[in-house]
Amino acid sequence: MGKPILTPALAALLREWLPQQRWFPVKTPDFSLEQVGGLGLADRTAMAHLEVYLLSVTSVTADGGQRTDVLQVPLSRRAGQAGELERALIGQDAADLALP
């Protein structure tokens, strides 16, 4: 599997979803998001595209400084409904693949 690419559509979904996660280090909508790496993984069932994104997140701190964190964000892309994974759905990208 090749390196996944952070598309503009996926970046938009992540910009909305990430601040809602308790583990996300930035709690404001003011941050930059950049892909610094990634890994595509094989799914033996061929039901999903498994991807791990390494994302650089930069924000301004309360004292006016700058903070950068690197996050690992695993995603699976599925062509149809994810059933029991519906609660993990973050949206659909331009390729119309569900992202639980």
Biopython code that builds the backbone (N, CA, C, O; Angstrom):
import numpy as np
from Bio.PDB.StructureBuilder import StructureBuilder

atoms = [
    (1, "MET", "N", (0.842, -1.174, 0.000)),
    (1, "MET", "CA", (0.000, 0.000, 0.000)),
    (1, "MET", "C", (0.887, 1.237, 0.000)),
    (1, "MET", "O", (1.965, 1.251, 0.594)),
    (2, "GLY", "N", (0.413, 2.262, -0.674)),
    (2, "GLY", "CA", (1.164, 3.498, -0.743)),
    (2, "GLY", "C", (0.813, 4.464, 0.369)),
    (2, "GLY", "O", (-0.058, 4.209, 1.200)),
    (3, "LYS", "N", (1.506, 5.557, 0.356)),
    (3, "LYS", "CA", (1.274, 6.612, 1.345)),
    (3, "LYS", "C", (-0.052, 7.304, 1.044)),
    (3, "LYS", "O", (-0.277, 7.713, -0.095)),
    (4, "PRO", "N", (-0.939, 7.448, 2.037)),
    (4, "PRO", "CA", (-2.191, 8.163, 1.805)),
    (4, "PRO", "C", (-1.929, 9.663, 1.659)),
    (4, "PRO", "O", (-0.968, 10.197, 2.213)),
    (5, "ILE", "N", (-2.785, 10.314, 0.916)),
    (5, "ILE", "CA", (-2.651, 11.750, 0.674)),
    (5, "ILE", "C", (-3.810, 12.484, 1.344)),
    (5, "ILE", "O", (-4.971, 12.119, 1.158)),
    (6, "LEU", "N", (-3.498, 13.503, 2.112)),
    (6, "LEU", "CA", (-4.504, 14.327, 2.768)),
    (6, "LEU", "C", (-5.114, 15.265, 1.726)),
    (6, "LEU", "O", (-4.511, 16.275, 1.364)),
    (7, "THR", "N", (-6.298, 14.930, 1.251)),
    (7, "THR", "CA", (-6.981, 15.744, 0.251)),
    (7, "THR", "C", (-7.622, 16.954, 0.931)),
    (7, "THR", "O", (-7.822, 16.942, 2.145)),
    (8, "PRO", "N", (-7.946, 17.996, 0.167)),
    (8, "PRO", "CA", (-8.646, 19.142, 0.760)),
    (8, "PRO", "C", (-9.971, 18.745, 1.418)),
    (8, "PRO", "O", (-10.324, 19.288, 2.465)),
    (9, "ALA", "N", (-10.701, 17.811, 0.822)),
    (9, "ALA", "CA", (-11.979, 17.369, 1.403)),
    (9, "ALA", "C", (-11.754, 16.675, 2.743)),
    (9, "ALA", "O", (-12.487, 16.930, 3.698)),
    (10, "LEU", "N", (-10.754, 15.805, 2.827)),
    (10, "LEU", "CA", (-10.458, 15.117, 4.082)),
    (10, "LEU", "C", (-9.939, 16.108, 5.117)),
    (10, "LEU", "O", (-10.305, 16.020, 6.289)),
    (11, "ALA", "N", (-9.104, 17.034, 4.711)),
    (11, "ALA", "CA", (-8.591, 18.045, 5.642)),
    (11, "ALA", "C", (-9.744, 18.846, 6.246)),
    (11, "ALA", "O", (-9.725, 19.152, 7.439)),
    (12, "ALA", "N", (-10.742, 19.185, 5.439)),
    (12, "ALA", "CA", (-11.903, 19.931, 5.937)),
    (12, "ALA", "C", (-12.673, 19.107, 6.970)),
    (12, "ALA", "O", (-13.091, 19.634, 8.000)),
    (13, "LEU", "N", (-12.860, 17.813, 6.694)),
    (13, "LEU", "CA", (-13.537, 16.936, 7.657)),
    (13, "LEU", "C", (-12.752, 16.857, 8.967)),
    (13, "LEU", "O", (-13.332, 16.934, 10.050)),
    (14, "LEU", "N", (-11.448, 16.705, 8.863)),
    (14, "LEU", "CA", (-10.614, 16.579, 10.058)),
    (14, "LEU", "C", (-10.575, 17.878, 10.860)),
    (14, "LEU", "O", (-10.530, 17.839, 12.090)),
    (15, "ARG", "N", (-10.591, 19.024, 10.186)),
    (15, "ARG", "CA", (-10.572, 20.310, 10.893)),
    (15, "ARG", "C", (-11.821, 20.475, 11.769)),
    (15, "ARG", "O", (-11.764, 21.131, 12.808)),
    (16, "GLU", "N", (-12.926, 19.894, 11.363)),
    (16, "GLU", "CA", (-14.148, 19.947, 12.177)),
    (16, "GLU", "C", (-14.140, 18.872, 13.262)),
    (16, "GLU", "O", (-14.570, 19.121, 14.389)),
    (17, "TRP", "N", (-13.654, 17.689, 12.925)),
    (17, "TRP", "CA", (-13.732, 16.545, 13.826)),
    (17, "TRP", "C", (-12.665, 16.562, 14.915)),
    (17, "TRP", "O", (-12.964, 16.260, 16.070)),
    (18, "LEU", "N", (-11.437, 16.907, 14.571)),
    (18, "LEU", "CA", (-10.329, 16.826, 15.524)),
    (18, "LEU", "C", (-10.552, 17.626, 16.814)),
    (18, "LEU", "O", (-10.314, 17.079, 17.891)),
    (19, "PRO", "N", (-10.998, 18.892, 16.767)),
    (19, "PRO", "CA", (-11.162, 19.643, 18.021)),
    (19, "PRO", "C", (-12.199, 19.037, 18.980)),
    (19, "PRO", "O", (-12.226, 19.387, 20.159)),
    (20, "GLN", "N", (-13.032, 18.151, 18.490)),
    (20, "GLN", "CA", (-14.039, 17.507, 19.338)),
    (20, "GLN", "C", (-13.492, 16.278, 20.072)),
    (20, "GLN", "O", (-14.166, 15.708, 20.930)),
    (21, "GLN", "N", (-12.275, 15.880, 19.730)),
    (21, "GLN", "CA", (-11.680, 14.690, 20.344)),
    (21, "GLN", "C", (-10.936, 15.083, 21.612)),
    (21, "GLN", "O", (-10.180, 16.055, 21.609)),
    (22, "ARG", "N", (-11.140, 14.343, 22.690)),
    (22, "ARG", "CA", (-10.530, 14.695, 23.975)),
    (22, "ARG", "C", (-9.007, 14.681, 23.926)),
    (22, "ARG", "O", (-8.365, 15.385, 24.707)),
    (23, "TRP", "N", (-8.417, 13.901, 23.032)),
    (23, "TRP", "CA", (-6.969, 13.774, 22.946)),
    (23, "TRP", "C", (-6.333, 14.835, 22.043)),
    (23, "TRP", "O", (-5.108, 14.947, 21.989)),
    (24, "PHE", "N", (-7.152, 15.610, 21.338)),
    (24, "PHE", "CA", (-6.611, 16.624, 20.423)),
    (24, "PHE", "C", (-6.042, 17.779, 21.252)),
    (24, "PHE", "O", (-6.737, 18.292, 22.129)),
    (25, "PRO", "N", (-4.798, 18.203, 20.999)),
    (25, "PRO", "CA", (-4.138, 19.185, 21.868)),
    (25, "PRO", "C", (-4.618, 20.626, 21.701)),
    (25, "PRO", "O", (-4.272, 21.473, 22.525)),
    (26, "VAL", "N", (-5.398, 20.934, 20.669)),
    (26, "VAL", "CA", (-5.848, 22.302, 20.420)),
    (26, "VAL", "C", (-7.364, 22.351, 20.603)),
    (26, "VAL", "O", (-8.084, 21.550, 20.006)),
    (27, "LYS", "N", (-7.848, 23.272, 21.411)),
    (27, "LYS", "CA", (-9.285, 23.340, 21.691)),
    (27, "LYS", "C", (-9.953, 24.553, 21.033)),
    (27, "LYS", "O", (-11.084, 24.900, 21.375)),
    (28, "THR", "N", (-9.270, 25.182, 20.112)),
    (28, "THR", "CA", (-9.848, 26.302, 19.366)),
    (28, "THR", "C", (-9.850, 25.953, 17.877)),
    (28, "THR", "O", (-9.128, 25.051, 17.450)),
    (29, "PRO", "N", (-10.655, 26.660, 17.090)),
    (29, "PRO", "CA", (-10.673, 26.384, 15.652)),
    (29, "PRO", "C", (-9.479, 26.986, 14.904)),
    (29, "PRO", "O", (-9.343, 26.806, 13.694)),
    (30, "ASP", "N", (-8.624, 27.696, 15.630)),
    (30, "ASP", "CA", (-7.487, 28.371, 15.004)),
    (30, "ASP", "C", (-6.233, 27.509, 15.066)),
    (30, "ASP", "O", (-5.457, 27.584, 16.019)),
    (31, "PHE", "N", (-6.050, 26.692, 14.036)),
    (31, "PHE", "CA", (-4.848, 25.866, 13.948)),
    (31, "PHE", "C", (-4.585, 25.546, 12.484)),
    (31, "PHE", "O", (-5.495, 25.553, 11.655)),
    (32, "SER", "N", (-3.335, 25.268, 12.187)),
    (32, "SER", "CA", (-2.999, 24.822, 10.836)),
    (32, "SER", "C", (-2.773, 23.318, 10.884)),
    (32, "SER", "O", (-2.332, 22.769, 11.893)),
    (33, "LEU", "N", (-3.080, 22.678, 9.785)),
    (33, "LEU", "CA", (-3.016, 21.223, 9.689)),
    (33, "LEU", "C", (-2.226, 20.871, 8.441)),
    (33, "LEU", "O", (-2.556, 21.318, 7.342)),
    (34, "GLU", "N", (-1.178, 20.067, 8.612)),
    (34, "GLU", "CA", (-0.340, 19.693, 7.471)),
    (34, "GLU", "C", (0.058, 18.230, 7.602)),
    (34, "GLU", "O", (0.411, 17.774, 8.690)),
    (35, "GLN", "N", (0.001, 17.507, 6.514)),
    (35, "GLN", "CA", (0.434, 16.118, 6.523)),
    (35, "GLN", "C", (1.956, 16.070, 6.473)),
    (35, "GLN", "O", (2.583, 16.712, 5.630)),
    (36, "VAL", "N", (2.544, 15.292, 7.394)),
    (36, "VAL", "CA", (3.994, 15.135, 7.408)),
    (36, "VAL", "C", (4.406, 13.695, 7.132)),
    (36, "VAL", "O", (5.595, 13.388, 7.045)),
    (37, "GLY", "N", (3.426, 12.822, 6.994)),
    (37, "GLY", "CA", (3.716, 11.429, 6.696)),
    (37, "GLY", "C", (2.436, 10.626, 6.654)),
    (37, "GLY", "O", (1.344, 11.152, 6.871)),
    (38, "GLY", "N", (2.585, 9.371, 6.378)),
    (38, "GLY", "CA", (1.415, 8.509, 6.345)),
    (38, "GLY", "C", (1.783, 7.109, 5.907)),
    (38, "GLY", "O", (2.874, 6.855, 5.397)),
    (39, "LEU", "N", (0.849, 6.218, 6.121)),
    (39, "LEU", "CA", (1.073, 4.817, 5.817)),
    (39, "LEU", "C", (-0.246, 4.190, 5.424)),
    (39, "LEU", "O", (-1.241, 4.328, 6.136)),
    (40, "GLY", "N", (-0.262, 3.499, 4.293)),
    (40, "GLY", "CA", (-1.425, 2.724, 3.891)),
    (40, "GLY", "C", (-1.232, 1.284, 4.324)),
    (40, "GLY", "O", (-0.143, 0.729, 4.174)),
    (41, "LEU", "N", (-2.273, 0.677, 4.855)),
    (41, "LEU", "CA", (-2.195, -0.699, 5.353)),
    (41, "LEU", "C", (-3.131, -1.596, 4.562)),
    (41, "LEU", "O", (-4.183, -1.149, 4.106)),
    (42, "ALA", "N", (-2.761, -2.835, 4.400)),
    (42, "ALA", "CA", (-3.595, -3.787, 3.670)),
    (42, "ALA", "C", (-4.715, -4.300, 4.570)),
    (42, "ALA", "O", (-4.507, -4.557, 5.755)),
    (43, "ASP", "N", (-5.897, -4.445, 3.994)),
    (43, "ASP", "CA", (-7.036, -5.043, 4.682)),
    (43, "ASP", "C", (-7.300, -6.385, 4.011)),
    (43, "ASP", "O", (-7.703, -6.434, 2.848)),
    (44, "ARG", "N", (-7.077, -7.451, 4.727)),
    (44, "ARG", "CA", (-7.231, -8.790, 4.144)),
    (44, "ARG", "C", (-8.649, -9.075, 3.682)),
    (44, "ARG", "O", (-8.857, -9.917, 2.808)),
    (45, "THR", "N", (-9.624, -8.387, 4.254)),
    (45, "THR", "CA", (-11.022, -8.608, 3.860)),
    (45, "THR", "C", (-11.395, -7.792, 2.630)),
    (45, "THR", "O", (-12.438, -8.035, 2.023)),
    (46, "ALA", "N", (-10.570, -6.842, 2.260)),
    (46, "ALA", "CA", (-10.824, -5.928, 1.124)),
    (46, "ALA", "C", (-12.110, -5.128, 1.307)),
    (46, "ALA", "O", (-12.722, -4.711, 0.324)),
    (47, "MET", "N", (-12.525, -4.912, 2.549)),
    (47, "MET", "CA", (-13.729, -4.143, 2.818)),
    (47, "MET", "C", (-13.426, -2.678, 3.117)),
    (47, "MET", "O", (-14.336, -1.850, 3.158)),
    (48, "ALA", "N", (-12.156, -2.358, 3.324)),
    (48, "ALA", "CA", (-11.796, -0.994, 3.702)),
    (48, "ALA", "C", (-10.401, -0.658, 3.205)),
    (48, "ALA", "O", (-9.590, -1.543, 2.933)),
    (49, "HIS", "N", (-10.139, 0.632, 3.092)),
    (49, "HIS", "CA", (-8.792, 1.145, 2.865)),
    (49, "HIS", "C", (-8.335, 1.643, 4.228)),
    (49, "HIS", "O", (-8.954, 2.545, 4.792)),
    (50, "LEU", "N", (-7.281, 1.082, 4.758)),
    (50, "LEU", "CA", (-6.777, 1.458, 6.075)),
    (50, "LEU", "C", (-5.604, 2.417, 5.901)),
    (50, "LEU", "O", (-4.663, 2.131, 5.161)),
    (51, "GLU", "N", (-5.668, 3.543, 6.583)),
    (51, "GLU", "CA", (-4.654, 4.587, 6.430)),
    (51, "GLU", "C", (-4.298, 5.176, 7.787)),
    (51, "GLU", "O", (-5.150, 5.320, 8.663)),
    (52, "VAL", "N", (-3.040, 5.508, 7.941)),
    (52, "VAL", "CA", (-2.578, 6.221, 9.126)),
    (52, "VAL", "C", (-1.951, 7.516, 8.639)),
    (52, "VAL", "O", (-1.013, 7.499, 7.841)),
    (53, "TYR", "N", (-2.466, 8.633, 9.118)),
    (53, "TYR", "CA", (-1.951, 9.948, 8.750)),
    (53, "TYR", "C", (-1.108, 10.491, 9.892)),
    (53, "TYR", "O", (-1.508, 10.418, 11.054)),
    (54, "LEU", "N", (0.051, 11.033, 9.565)),
    (54, "LEU", "CA", (0.860, 11.786, 10.516)),
    (54, "LEU", "C", (0.633, 13.249, 10.180)),
    (54, "LEU", "O", (0.965, 13.708, 9.087)),
    (55, "LEU", "N", (0.061, 13.975, 11.135)),
    (55, "LEU", "CA", (-0.346, 15.352, 10.894)),
    (55, "LEU", "C", (0.363, 16.305, 11.841)),
    (55, "LEU", "O", (0.439, 16.063, 13.045)),
    (56, "SER", "N", (0.876, 17.381, 11.287)),
    (56, "SER", "CA", (1.461, 18.450, 12.077)),
    (56, "SER", "C", (0.353, 19.468, 12.345)),
    (56, "SER", "O", (-0.288, 19.966, 11.420)),
    (57, "VAL", "N", (0.141, 19.767, 13.628)),
    (57, "VAL", "CA", (-0.889, 20.727, 14.038)),
    (57, "VAL", "C", (-0.192, 21.873, 14.743)),
    (57, "VAL", "O", (0.466, 21.673, 15.764)),
    (58, "THR", "N", (-0.334, 23.074, 14.201)),
    (58, "THR", "CA", (0.322, 24.246, 14.776)),
    (58, "THR", "C", (-0.740, 25.245, 15.211)),
    (58, "THR", "O", (-1.698, 25.514, 14.486)),
    (59, "SER", "N", (-0.549, 25.795, 16.423)),
    (59, "SER", "CA", (-1.480, 26.785, 16.960)),
    (59, "SER", "C", (-0.705, 27.844, 17.732)),
    (59, "SER", "O", (0.476, 27.679, 18.039)),
    (60, "VAL", "N", (-1.398, 28.930, 18.037)),
    (60, "VAL", "CA", (-0.810, 30.011, 18.824)),
    (60, "VAL", "C", (-1.161, 29.765, 20.288)),
    (60, "VAL", "O", (-2.311, 29.471, 20.615)),
    (61, "THR", "N", (-0.177, 29.885, 21.159)),
    (61, "THR", "CA", (-0.391, 29.668, 22.588)),
    (61, "THR", "C", (-0.913, 30.942, 23.242)),
    (61, "THR", "O", (-0.915, 32.005, 22.622)),
    (62, "ALA", "N", (-1.354, 30.837, 24.490)),
    (62, "ALA", "CA", (-1.907, 31.976, 25.225)),
    (62, "ALA", "C", (-0.913, 33.120, 25.361)),
    (62, "ALA", "O", (-1.315, 34.283, 25.419)),
    (63, "ASP", "N", (0.382, 32.807, 25.414)),
    (63, "ASP", "CA", (1.391, 33.864, 25.550)),
    (63, "ASP", "C", (1.895, 34.386, 24.209)),
    (63, "ASP", "O", (2.876, 35.128, 24.160)),
    (64, "GLY", "N", (1.225, 34.000, 23.117)),
    (64, "GLY", "CA", (1.590, 34.484, 21.794)),
    (64, "GLY", "C", (2.629, 33.658, 21.080)),
    (64, "GLY", "O", (3.005, 33.969, 19.950)),
    (65, "GLY", "N", (3.095, 32.613, 21.721)),
    (65, "GLY", "CA", (4.066, 31.730, 21.087)),
    (65, "GLY", "C", (3.386, 30.776, 20.118)),
    (65, "GLY", "O", (2.193, 30.888, 19.837)),
    (66, "GLN", "N", (4.158, 29.859, 19.630)),
    (66, "GLN", "CA", (3.639, 28.882, 18.677)),
    (66, "GLN", "C", (3.893, 27.480, 19.212)),
    (66, "GLN", "O", (4.961, 27.189, 19.751)),
    (67, "ARG", "N", (2.893, 26.617, 19.054)),
    (67, "ARG", "CA", (3.011, 25.227, 19.496)),
    (67, "ARG", "C", (2.730, 24.328, 18.310)),
    (67, "ARG", "O", (1.763, 24.534, 17.577)),
    (68, "THR", "N", (3.587, 23.321, 18.125)),
    (68, "THR", "CA", (3.378, 22.340, 17.068)),
    (68, "THR", "C", (3.397, 20.948, 17.681)),
    (68, "THR", "O", (4.311, 20.590, 18.424)),
    (69, "ASP", "N", (2.381, 20.180, 17.357)),
    (69, "ASP", "CA", (2.283, 18.788, 17.778)),
    (69, "ASP", "C", (2.171, 17.928, 16.528)),
    (69, "ASP", "O", (1.638, 18.370, 15.510)),
    (70, "VAL", "N", (2.667, 16.715, 16.604)),
    (70, "VAL", "CA", (2.497, 15.756, 15.511)),
    (70, "VAL", "C", (1.588, 14.653, 16.032)),
    (70, "VAL", "O", (1.842, 14.047, 17.073)),
    (71, "LEU", "N", (0.521, 14.410, 15.275)),
    (71, "LEU", "CA", (-0.487, 13.425, 15.662)),
    (71, "LEU", "C", (-0.508, 12.261, 14.701)),
    (71, "LEU", "O", (-0.205, 12.406, 13.516)),
    (72, "GLN", "N", (-0.863, 11.124, 15.218)),
    (72, "GLN", "CA", (-1.100, 9.930, 14.405)),
    (72, "GLN", "C", (-2.614, 9.734, 14.376)),
    (72, "GLN", "O", (-3.239, 9.539, 15.418)),
    (73, "VAL", "N", (-3.205, 9.787, 13.168)),
    (73, "VAL", "CA", (-4.656, 9.660, 13.029)),
    (73, "VAL", "C", (-4.963, 8.473, 12.113)),
    (73, "VAL", "O", (-4.821, 8.579, 10.895)),
    (74, "PRO", "N", (-5.385, 7.340, 12.697)),
    (74, "PRO", "CA", (-5.747, 6.181, 11.865)),
    (74, "PRO", "C", (-7.186, 6.332, 11.350)),
    (74, "PRO", "O", (-8.082, 6.721, 12.099)),
    (75, "LEU", "N", (-7.390, 6.025, 10.089)),
    (75, "LEU", "CA", (-8.716, 6.085, 9.473)),
    (75, "LEU", "C", (-8.942, 4.854, 8.615)),
    (75, "LEU", "O", (-7.997, 4.243, 8.117)),
    (76, "SER", "N", (-10.192, 4.505, 8.454)),
    (76, "SER", "CA", (-10.536, 3.494, 7.463)),
    (76, "SER", "C", (-11.535, 4.124, 6.508)),
    (76, "SER", "O", (-12.433, 4.858, 6.921)),
    (77, "ARG", "N", (-11.371, 3.833, 5.250)),
    (77, "ARG", "CA", (-12.291, 4.322, 4.216)),
    (77, "ARG", "C", (-13.094, 3.132, 3.727)),
    (77, "ARG", "O", (-12.543, 2.082, 3.396)),
    (78, "ARG", "N", (-14.391, 3.313, 3.688)),
    (78, "ARG", "CA", (-15.284, 2.230, 3.289)),
    (78, "ARG", "C", (-16.236, 2.724, 2.219)),
    (78, "ARG", "O", (-16.658, 3.880, 2.235)),
    (79, "ALA", "N", (-16.571, 1.849, 1.295)),
    (79, "ALA", "CA", (-17.445, 2.216, 0.185)),
    (79, "ALA", "C", (-18.907, 2.300, 0.598)),
    (79, "ALA", "O", (-19.696, 2.949, -0.088)),
    (80, "GLY", "N", (-19.284, 1.670, 1.689)),
    (80, "GLY", "CA", (-20.681, 1.663, 2.104)),
    (80, "GLY", "C", (-20.836, 1.959, 3.571)),
    (80, "GLY", "O", (-19.902, 2.416, 4.229)),
    (81, "GLN", "N", (-22.025, 1.696, 4.082)),
    (81, "GLN", "CA", (-22.303, 1.902, 5.497)),
    (81, "GLN", "C", (-21.396, 1.021, 6.342)),
    (81, "GLN", "O", (-21.079, -0.105, 5.960)),
    (82, "ALA", "N", (-20.985, 1.533, 7.477)),
    (82, "ALA", "CA", (-20.055, 0.815, 8.335)),
    (82, "ALA", "C", (-20.747, 0.031, 9.446)),
    (82, "ALA", "O", (-20.076, -0.570, 10.285)),
    (83, "GLY", "N", (-22.065, 0.029, 9.463)),
    (83, "GLY", "CA", (-22.797, -0.747, 10.461)),
    (83, "GLY", "C", (-22.447, -0.360, 11.877)),
    (83, "GLY", "O", (-22.755, 0.749, 12.316)),
    (84, "GLU", "N", (-21.802, -1.268, 12.601)),
    (84, "GLU", "CA", (-21.464, -1.025, 13.998)),
    (84, "GLU", "C", (-20.443, 0.100, 14.183)),
    (84, "GLU", "O", (-20.240, 0.566, 15.304)),
    (85, "LEU", "N", (-19.815, 0.530, 13.124)),
    (85, "LEU", "CA", (-18.843, 1.626, 13.218)),
    (85, "LEU", "C", (-19.479, 2.995, 12.960)),
    (85, "LEU", "O", (-18.776, 4.004, 12.912)),
    (86, "GLU", "N", (-20.785, 3.033, 12.798)),
    (86, "GLU", "CA", (-21.476, 4.289, 12.473)),
    (86, "GLU", "C", (-21.158, 5.406, 13.464)),
    (86, "GLU", "O", (-21.057, 6.568, 13.071)),
    (87, "ARG", "N", (-21.001, 5.070, 14.736)),
    (87, "ARG", "CA", (-20.708, 6.093, 15.749)),
    (87, "ARG", "C", (-19.335, 6.729, 15.538)),
    (87, "ARG", "O", (-19.073, 7.813, 16.060)),
    (88, "ALA", "N", (-18.460, 6.076, 14.786)),
    (88, "ALA", "CA", (-17.119, 6.593, 14.529)),
    (88, "ALA", "C", (-17.026, 7.340, 13.201)),
    (88, "ALA", "O", (-15.950, 7.812, 12.835)),
    (89, "LEU", "N", (-18.126, 7.453, 12.483)),
    (89, "LEU", "CA", (-18.122, 8.113, 11.179)),
    (89, "LEU", "C", (-17.813, 9.597, 11.333)),
    (89, "LEU", "O", (-18.460, 10.294, 12.116)),
    (90, "ILE", "N", (-16.824, 10.077, 10.585)),
    (90, "ILE", "CA", (-16.516, 11.505, 10.624)),
    (90, "ILE", "C", (-17.023, 12.223, 9.388)),
    (90, "ILE", "O", (-17.046, 13.453, 9.362)),
    (91, "GLY", "N", (-17.427, 11.490, 8.368)),
    (91, "GLY", "CA", (-17.977, 12.118, 7.179)),
    (91, "GLY", "C", (-17.647, 11.342, 5.936)),
    (91, "GLY", "O", (-17.187, 10.201, 5.988)),
    (92, "GLN", "N", (-17.895, 11.989, 4.808)),
    (92, "GLN", "CA", (-17.581, 11.395, 3.522)),
    (92, "GLN", "C", (-16.715, 12.368, 2.745)),
    (92, "GLN", "O", (-16.938, 13.578, 2.771)),
    (93, "ASP", "N", (-15.715, 11.819, 2.048)),
    (93, "ASP", "CA", (-14.839, 12.677, 1.270)),
    (93, "ASP", "C", (-15.340, 12.757, -0.169)),
    (93, "ASP", "O", (-16.370, 12.173, -0.508)),
    (94, "ALA", "N", (-14.621, 13.468, -0.997)),
    (94, "ALA", "CA", (-15.044, 13.704, -2.383)),
    (94, "ALA", "C", (-15.168, 12.413, -3.170)),
    (94, "ALA", "O", (-15.926, 12.353, -4.139)),
    (95, "ALA", "N", (-14.444, 11.386, -2.779)),
    (95, "ALA", "CA", (-14.521, 10.094, -3.479)),
    (95, "ALA", "C", (-15.707, 9.273, -2.969)),
    (95, "ALA", "O", (-15.878, 8.116, -3.354)),
    (96, "ASP", "N", (-16.535, 9.885, -2.091)),
    (96, "ASP", "CA", (-17.731, 9.245, -1.564)),
    (96, "ASP", "C", (-17.405, 7.979, -0.783)),
    (96, "ASP", "O", (-18.142, 6.995, -0.847)),
    (97, "LEU", "N", (-16.309, 8.007, -0.053)),
    (97, "LEU", "CA", (-15.943, 6.879, 0.796)),
    (97, "LEU", "C", (-16.169, 7.284, 2.252)),
    (97, "LEU", "O", (-15.686, 8.330, 2.685)),
    (98, "ALA", "N", (-16.882, 6.481, 2.990)),
    (98, "ALA", "CA", (-17.126, 6.763, 4.401)),
    (98, "ALA", "C", (-15.812, 6.668, 5.168)),
    (98, "ALA", "O", (-14.950, 5.852, 4.842)),
    (99, "LEU", "N", (-15.670, 7.503, 6.181)),
    (99, "LEU", "CA", (-14.435, 7.561, 6.949)),
    (99, "LEU", "C", (-14.682, 7.275, 8.421)),
    (99, "LEU", "O", (-14.636, 8.197, 9.235)),
    (100, "PRO", "N", (-14.941, 6.024, 8.785)),
    (100, "PRO", "CA", (-15.095, 5.721, 10.216)),
    (100, "PRO", "C", (-13.728, 5.514, 10.864)),
    (100, "PRO", "O", (-13.646, 5.249, 12.063)),
]
sb = StructureBuilder()
sb.init_structure("model")
sb.init_model(0)
sb.init_chain("A")
sb.init_seg("    ")
for serial, (resi, resn, name, xyz) in enumerate(atoms, 1):
    if name == "N":
        sb.init_residue(resn, " ", resi, " ")
    sb.init_atom(name, np.array(xyz, "f"), 0.0, 1.0, " ", f" {name:<3s}", serial, name[0])
structure = sb.get_structure()
